Amino acid sequence: MPRPITLFTGQWADLPFDEVCRLAAEWGYDGLEIACWGDHFEVDKALADETYIPRKLETLAKHDLKVWAISNHLVGQAVCDDPIDRRHQGILPARVWGSGNSDEVRQAAAREMMDTARAAAKLGVSTVVGFTGSSIWHTVAMFPPVPESMIDDGYDDFVVRWSPILDVFDVEGVRFAHEVHPSEIAYDYWTTARTLEAIDHRPAFGLNWDPSHMMWQDVDPVNFLLDFSDRIYHVDCKDTKVRVGDGRRGRLSSHLPWANLRRGWDFVSIGHGDVPWEDCFRALNSIGYDGPISVEWEDAGMDRLLGAAEAVQFVRRLAFDAPVAAFDSAFGGE
């Protein structure tokens, strides 16, 4: 059976949930990867109001859509981040931000991620996608010289803060799919390997594969899939166009906003960038990934109503099922 194609609603949270459902259904999506912001999925209401989740499911059903995953990137970011500042105030619910005290924000974010696992279980989904934050991202340039002990402390901090969260995920039968992304504890190949080692490869913690963040770091998204095959819990499709080459545009983007042509890279509509999509989907077939393929829309240079409709058609052409015989042969079957 073809893998379901879903639309991540994070970039659509300015629209009411019912309107996003209507649009996604018209475009031909099978379901949604629902973001835990806007009115799309509110964790506190999902746990406090017994009618909340049935009403969400009713809305999905009205548009013949399903849900396989929810996402709470914004709150997850605050679990480990240091410093906590006005950037976080702009993305966090007031109940998590509270007084803005850094320790209290991190603790409240951790409690909210625990509740997200509980809400996901009530909704009937087994995957929560999101960020972890990082207390050592600010050291990424490795200057001033960073002592090894400081990096060790960063991974230890991640384990201390996320282990109790993952304990709740285990109890609820839900998995966390961390999106490998700059500003996180795992942002490229080697930091992903170290993060998995730090958390002792516990099954509750896996990965959300999004190739867009790998391309501009010169990380091969295909080998990433093959090497971390047992940890690919969810897939987000977003494309990247690398624009370096004029001697002025750099990979670190110069603090310039999305779509500014002076940047060395930008997100573009799926199929218009540098991600080797056919190779990626062949790799997904080879590792036996059968979960949803979620379109994440983030092209500031293209109308999203046009682009999201185009994207589902592009992905559906590539998200073909692997031939059973070829799959069996690759893995030693008969």
C-alpha positions in Angstrom: 0.0 0.0 0.0 1.4 3.4 -0.9 2.7 5.5 2.0 0.3 8.3 3.1 1.2 11.8 2.0 0.5 14.4 4.7 0.9 18.1 5.1 2.7 19.5 8.1 0.5 22.3 9.5 3.2 24.3 11.3 3.5 26.8 8.5 -0.3 27.1 8.3 -1.1 27.8 11.9 -2.3 31.3 11.0 -5.4 29.6 9.4 -8.1 27.8 11.4 -7.7 24.0 11.6 -10.9 23.4 9.6 -9.7 25.6 6.8 -6.3 23.8 6.6 -8.2 20.5 6.5 -10.4 21.7 3.7 -7.4 22.9 1.6 -5.3 19.8 2.2 -8.2 17.6 1.1 -8.8 19.6 -2.0 -5.1 19.3 -2.9 -5.1 15.5 -2.5 -3.3 14.9 0.8 -4.1 11.8 2.8 -3.8 13.5 6.1 -2.0 15.9 8.3 1.0 16.1 10.5 -0.7 18.4 13.1 1.3 21.1 14.8 0.7 21.8 18.5 0.2 25.6 18.0 -2.4 27.9 16.6 -5.8 26.2 17.1 -4.5 23.0 15.3 -3.8 20.9 18.4 -3.7 22.4 21.9 -2.1 19.9 24.4 -3.7 21.4 27.5 -7.2 21.3 26.0 -6.7 17.8 24.7 -6.0 16.5 28.2 -8.6 18.7 30.1 -11.6 18.5 27.7 -13.0 15.1 26.9 -14.7 16.5 23.8 -11.6 18.1 22.3 -10.0 15.1 20.6 -13.3 13.7 19.3 -14.0 17.0 17.7 -10.6 17.1 16.1 -11.1 13.6 14.7 -14.6 14.6 13.5 -13.1 17.5 11.6 -10.5 15.3 10.0 -13.1 12.7 9.0 -15.3 15.4 7.5 -12.5 16.1 5.0 -11.6 12.4 4.6 -8.2 13.0 6.3 -6.2 11.0 8.9 -3.4 11.8 11.3 -0.3 9.7 12.0 1.8 12.2 13.9 1.7 15.4 15.8 4.5 17.9 16.2 5.6 20.1 19.1 8.8 21.7 17.9 8.3 25.0 19.6 8.0 23.7 23.1 10.6 21.0 22.7 13.1 23.8 21.7 12.9 25.3 25.2 13.7 22.0 27.1 17.5 22.3 26.7 18.1 25.8 25.2 20.5 28.1 27.0 20.0 31.0 26.9 16.2 31.3 27.2 15.3 34.7 25.9 12.7 36.8 23.9 13.0 34.4 20.9 11.4 31.7 23.1 8.7 34.1 24.4 7.6 34.6 20.8 7.0 30.9 20.2 5.9 29.5 23.6 2.4 29.3 25.0 2.0 31.7 27.9 1.6 28.8 30.3 5.1 27.6 29.4 6.7 31.0 29.3 5.3 32.0 32.7 7.5 34.7 34.3 10.3 34.0 31.8 12.7 32.7 34.4 15.0 30.4 32.4 15.0 27.4 34.7 11.2 27.6 35.1 10.7 27.8 31.4 12.8 24.7 30.7 11.0 22.8 33.4 7.6 23.9 32.1 8.6 22.9 28.6 9.6 19.5 29.8 6.2 19.0 31.5 4.5 20.1 28.3 6.4 17.6 26.3 5.4 14.8 28.7 1.8 16.0 28.3 2.3 16.0 24.5 3.0 12.2 24.7 -0.2 11.7 26.8 -2.2 13.8 24.3 -0.8 11.9 21.3 -1.8 8.6 22.9 -5.3 9.9 23.4 -5.5 11.0 19.8 -4.4 7.6 18.7 -1.0 8.5 17.2 2.3 6.9 18.1 4.8 9.5 16.9 5.5 13.1 18.2 7.9 15.1 16.0 9.9 17.9 17.4 13.1 19.6 18.6 15.1 19.1 21.7 16.9 22.4 22.0 20.6 22.5 23.0 22.7 24.1 25.7 25.8 24.0 23.5 24.6 25.2 20.1 26.2 28.6 20.8 29.6 26.9 20.8 29.2 25.6 17.2 32.0 27.8 15.8 34.3 26.2 18.4 35.8 29.7 19.1 36.6 30.9 21.7 38.2 27.5 22.1 35.7 25.1 23.6 37.0 22.6 26.2 35.9 19.0 25.6 34.3 19.0 29.0 31.9 21.7 27.9 30.6 19.6 25.0 30.3 16.6 27.3 28.3 18.7 29.7 25.9 19.6 26.9 25.1 16.0 26.0 24.8 15.2 29.7 22.3 18.1 30.1 20.3 16.7 27.2 20.1 13.2 28.8 19.2 14.6 32.2 16.4 16.8 30.8 15.0 14.4 28.2 15.2 11.1 30.0 12.2 11.8 32.3 10.2 13.0 29.2 11.1 9.8 27.3 10.0 7.8 30.4 6.5 9.2 29.8 6.7 8.4 26.1 7.5 4.8 27.0 4.5 4.6 29.4 2.2 6.0 26.7 3.5 3.8 23.9 4.6 6.9 21.9 7.9 7.6 20.2 9.7 10.9 19.8 11.1 11.7 16.4 13.8 14.4 16.8 14.2 16.6 13.7 17.9 16.8 13.0 18.4 20.6 12.5 20.8 23.4 13.3 20.3 24.8 16.8 19.5 21.3 18.2 21.6 18.8 20.2 21.7 16.6 17.0 22.1 18.8 13.9 24.3 16.8 11.5 25.6 13.3 11.1 28.2 13.1 13.9 26.1 15.0 16.4 23.2 12.6 15.6 25.5 9.6 16.3 26.6 11.1 19.6 23.1 12.0 20.7 21.9 8.4 20.1 24.9 7.1 22.1 24.2 9.6 24.9 20.6 8.5 25.2 21.8 4.8 25.1 19.8 4.2 21.9 16.6 3.9 23.8 13.7 3.1 21.5 11.6 6.0 22.6 14.0 8.4 20.9 14.4 8.4 17.1 14.7 10.8 14.2 12.6 12.9 11.9 14.4 12.9 8.5 14.3 16.2 6.8 16.9 16.5 4.0 16.7 20.3 3.6 18.8 20.9 6.7 21.4 18.5 5.6 22.0 19.8 2.1 23.4 23.2 3.1 25.6 21.5 5.6 27.0 19.1 3.0 25.6 16.1 4.8 24.4 13.4 2.4 20.7 12.7 3.2 20.8 9.3 1.5 23.7 7.9 3.5 22.0 9.4 6.6 19.0 7.3 5.9 21.0 4.2 5.3 23.2 4.6 8.4 20.4 5.5 10.8 17.8 3.3 9.2 16.5 1.8 12.5 15.9 5.3 13.9 13.9 6.9 11.1 10.5 7.3 12.8 9.1 10.0 10.5 9.8 11.8 7.2 9.4 15.4 6.4 9.9 16.6 2.8 11.4 20.0 2.4 13.8 21.2 -0.3 16.9 23.4 -0.2 18.7 25.4 -2.9 22.3 26.1 -2.3 23.4 29.4 -3.8 27.0 29.8 -2.8 29.6 30.5 -5.5 29.7 34.2 -6.0 32.3 34.8 -3.2 29.8 36.7 -1.0 27.1 34.2 0.0 28.0 31.9 2.8 26.5 28.7 4.2 25.9 30.4 7.6 23.5 32.9 6.0 24.8 36.1 7.5 21.8 36.7 9.8 19.7 37.4 6.7 16.0 36.5 6.6 14.5 33.6 4.5 14.4 34.3 0.8 17.0 37.1 0.9 19.1 36.5 -2.2 22.3 37.4 -0.3 22.0 34.2 1.7 24.1 31.2 0.6 21.0 28.9 0.7 17.3 29.0 1.0 14.3 26.7 1.3 12.5 26.3 -2.1 9.5 24.3 -3.3 9.9 20.6 -3.4 11.5 19.5 -6.6 13.1 22.9 -7.3 16.1 22.5 -5.1 19.2 20.3 -4.7 17.8 17.4 -2.6 18.3 14.2 -4.7 14.7 13.1 -4.2 14.7 9.9 -6.3 17.8 8.6 -4.5 16.2 9.5 -1.2 13.0 7.7 -1.9 14.9 4.6 -3.1 16.8 4.7 0.2 13.5 4.9 2.1 12.4 1.8 0.2 15.6 0.0 1.0 15.3 0.6 4.7 11.7 -0.5 4.7 10.2 2.9 5.9 6.4 2.6 5.5 5.3 5.6 7.5 3.8 8.9 6.4 5.7 11.2 4.0 4.9 14.7 5.3 5.3 17.8 3.1 6.7 20.8 5.1 6.1 24.0 3.2 8.6 26.8 3.8 9.3 28.6 0.5 9.1 32.4 1.1 9.5 33.0 -2.6 6.4 31.0 -3.8 2.7 31.3 -3.1 2.0 28.5 -0.6 -1.4 27.7 -2.0 0.1 27.0 -5.3 3.2 25.3 -4.0 1.5 22.9 -1.6 -0.8 21.6 -4.3 2.3 21.1 -6.6 4.2 19.4 -3.8 1.8 16.6 -3.1 1.8 15.6 -6.8 5.6 15.7 -6.9 5.9 13.5 -3.8 3.2 11.1 -4.9 5.1 10.4 -8.1 8.2 9.5 -6.2 6.8 7.7 -3.1 6.5 4.5 -5.0 6.4 1.2 -3.2 9.6 -0.9 -3.4 9.2 -4.2 -5.4 8.8 -6.9 -2.9 11.3 -9.3 -4.5 14.0 -6.6 -4.6 13.4 -5.7 -1.0 13.6 -9.3 0.1 16.7 -9.9 -1.9 18.4 -6.9 -0.5 17.8 -8.1 3.0 18.5 -11.8 2.4 15.0 -13.0 1.9 13.9 -15.6 -0.6 
